[in-house]
Amino acid sequence: GAGSGWIIDENGIIITNNHVIEGAESITVTLDDGRSFSVDINTVATDPLTDLAKLKIDADNLPAVSVGDSNELRVGDWVIAIGNSLGERISATNGIVSALGVSLSVDSGQTLYDLVQTDAAINPGNSGGALIGLDGELMGVNTAIYSRTGTSNGIGFAIPANMVKSVLSAALDGGTLVRPWMGFQGQTVNSDIASSMGLDRPGGVIIDSLYPDGPAEKAGLNVGDVIMAIDGHEVIDD
């Protein structure tokens, strides 16, 4: 299989998608200048939940991309998608940011969150490549398309740069990613639920089930409780 990646450190650290290298018995990185390097599988760090992977090649003095602040992206901003489109060669396409904070179900039981949606053409082979802003900074990692034909139809998705930075900070320091976990399953309180419970208005989340010994259960929450706010911040359906 073929995919894309980008250099984040001049000493050979490369970022790509987890699904590009998942299950691989061997990985070879070919740079734009034609040089090829084998990757030691045992040094690969992956995070399937965010679909990111870190590779290391034995090279130095490489040109590294500057990672920007994806929180500064706005709908309508111009972006450029760079990658190994269709496994042919490195190419670039341009488009705009179509939407922000998008959730996408990519596999059974796996959903990617807070994605950047773009109409820049992204095709198979682009996965793991860079989504660049007009100032040359990386704003996302191209990761998926929504298509019934398997090729670009103007709906592509990228992992935002700030999520990449948070995952990398743990991977590069040899640490472990820590994700917040409430320990319950619930659903948004809609008008019907609010009426049946005698609530003044819809809002919040009702707890359907608790994980044994989870944070919610230890905090004294029960099935049927409605969470209206967390740390003073109202819970809304966004």
N, C-alpha and C positions, 0 to 999 in steps of 0.2 A: 504494500500500500504506500501511497504518497500523501504527504501533507505539507504544512508550512510551519515556520517558527521564526523567532526573532531573537536577536542578541541583546541581553540586558546588561552584560558585564563583559568588558574587554578581555577578560581571562577565560572566556569560553562558556559562560552560562547562557543557556538558551531556553526559552519558554515556548511551549506549544500546548495543544489540547491533550487531555488525558486520552480521549477516544482515538487520537491519531496513533498513539504508541501502545495502547492497552492490548495485552496479550502477545506483544511482539517478542520473538525469540532473539532478534538482533535488530539494532537500530544504527543507521548510517546517516550522518548529517553532511549534506553537500552545500558548501558556501557559494555565494554569488560569483566568487572568483574561480570556481571550479574545483577547489580543494575538497576532499572528502575525509571524514573522520568517523571512526567507529566509536560507539558509546558503550561504556560499561553498564550493562543492565542493572547491576547491583547498586549503582550510584543514582539511579533515576528516582526522583521523588514525585509522587502523584497525589492529587486530591480529586477523587471522582465526583464529589458533591458540587464542586465548582468547575469541573472538567478542565483542570489545569495540570500541567506536568513540567518539571524542571529537568533539563539534561545538562551534562557537562562534557565538553570536548577538550582535547589536549591542544589548546591553541592560546595565543596571547596577542595583545595589541590589535584586537578586533574592533571594528566600528560598532559601538553600542548605541541603541536608541534611547532617547530621553523619555521617561514616563511622565505624562502630564496628570492633571487633576480632572478626572472625569466628572466631578461634581459641577464643573464649570460648563459642561455641555448644555446646549439648549436645542430644542426642536427647531430645525431649519439650518443648523450649523452645517457647513460643508465638511465632508470627511473623505478620505481616500483609503480603499481596501487594497492591501498588497499581499500577494501570496501565489502559491503554485497552482493556479486555477486549472482544474481538470487534469492535473499531473503533467501539463505540457511544459511550462516554464514560468518563471516569476513574471507577473504582470500586475498592473494597477488599474483600478476602476474608481470612479468618483461618484458621489451622491451626497445626500443630506442625512442628518439625524431625523428619522421619522417619528420616533417615540422614545421615551425614557422609562425606566423602572418596569420593564416588561417581564412577565413570567412565562416560561415556555416548557411544556412537558416534552422531553426529548426521548424518553424511554420509559418502560414500565417501572413505575415507582420512583422515577427520577425527574425532578423539575429544577430548571435553572431559574434563578431569580435576579431581579434588578438589571436585566439586560438592556443594552442599547440596540434599538431597531434602526436599520438603515436601508435605503433603497440602492446603495452602491452594490453593484453586481458581485455576489458571493456564490461560488460554485464548489462542488466537491474538489478537494485539493487545497482550497483556501483555508481550511480549518487550521487554527493555530497561528495564522498570519496576523499582521498588524493592521489595526484601524487607526489611521493617522489624521490628526487635525491639520489645518492649513499652516500652523506654526511649526510643523515637523515633529510634534510630540505624540507619543502613543496614547490613544484615548480608549482603546479596547482591543480585545483579542477575538478575531472572527471565529465563530464557533458553530453556527447552525443557519439553516435556511428553512423557510416554510414554502414548500413547493409540491405540487402534485405530479410534476414531470421529472423531478430530481435535479433540475438546473434552476438558475436564478430567475425569479419573476418579480424582483424588486422588494422582497421581504427577507432581509437577512438580519442576523443577530450577533452581537459581540458582547463578551464579558467586559464590564467596565474596568478601566485602568486602576481605580482605587481598590477594587476587590482583588485584582492581581497583586497589588502591593501588599495588602494585608496577608494574603496567602504566602507570598514570597518571604515576608519578614520572618515567618515561622520556619519555612523550609531552609532558608539560607543560614539561619541561626541554629539549625538542628533541633528546633523545638517542636511542639505539638500544637496543632490548631485546636483552639477551644471555642466552641460555639454555644451560645445561650440556649437553654432548653427549659421549657416550662413544665413539662411532665404531664400534659393532658391533651385530649383531643376535644375540639369544640366546633361550634358553628356560629355564624353571625346571627344575631337576634333580629329577625325581620318583623314585619308588621303582624303576621299571623302568630308568631311565637310571643311577641310582646303582648298581644291581645289575650292570648290564652293564659299568660302569667300575670295579667293585671297590671302590666307596666304602663307608664304614661306615654312612652314613645319607643319605637325600635332603636336599638343601639347596643353596643357591647357584644360580648361573646359568651354563649352559654356552654358550660362544661358538659360534654357527653360522656366522657370516661377519663379515669385517672390511671397513670402508670404506678404500680406498686412501689412504694418508697421513693417516688419521684418528688421533685421540688414542690409541686402544687399540693400533693397529699401531705407532705411534711409541714407545709405552711397552714394546713387546716382547711383547705378548700374541699368542697364536696361536689358530687355530680348534681347538676341542676343549678349550681351557683352561676350568677351572671357577673362577669368581669366588666365593669364600666370604665375603669381607668387604671393605669399602671404608673406608679410614681408620679401621680398628679397629671398624667397625660391621658386625655380621653381616648378610649378605644373606638375607632371608627372603621367602617368598611371602605378601604381606599383601593 
